[in-house]
Amino acid sequence: MKTMINKLAFIFSIAFIFVSCGDDDENPIVINEEETITTVKLTVTESGTTNSQVYDWTTDSKDDITLASNTSYNIKIQFLDESDPSNVEDITEEVILEKDEHFVFYQTTVNGLTFTSASDDTVDSGNISINISTDWSSTGAATGVIRAFLIHEPTTKTGNDRDDFGGETDIEVDFNVSVVDPV
């Protein structure tokens, strides 16, 4: 009788092990869900002053930017999901947290307008600025377009054209720009 109980206990133990060791995946694949970006804000502050202006690009409209010639500015870019006005999500925070996987690139048709990474910009693990904060300098009066790209997983963070960076474009926005001579 004791042998029979031991055999039954052994059979139940083996059956329990097989049932317990099913095909459950303890390490599910993490999917980096694309964020919805409905608004891009540029906060433009004239260097050496506290004079700031905020320019918005939304899925419905965009502000035109006016800059003074022969002037330098600090620009902070912000990416927002305002699809639910009662629950606005600042995507910029995620971009900064995932700084190795993101890069902001500016392209312009405005003659005499140059961009550099600002000293207070976020840098990735390779000590490369990701252009959340940039300095812009204007020379003479001009008009044109500034195009801002948020690039996800760029293959490089150096280049002169969007195609140089590889990766995927999370968002691409245009702002009309006028650089005017001070009155």
ABEGO torsion letter per residue (X at the ends): XAAAAAAAAAAAAAAAAAAAABABBABBBBBBBBBBBABBBBBBBBBGBABBBBBBBBAABBBBBBBBBGBBBBBBBBBBBAABAABBBBAAAAAAAAAAABBBBBBBABBGBBBBBBAABBBBAAGBBAGABBBBBBBBBBBEBBBBBBBBGBABABEABAAAAEEBBABBBBBBBBBBBBX
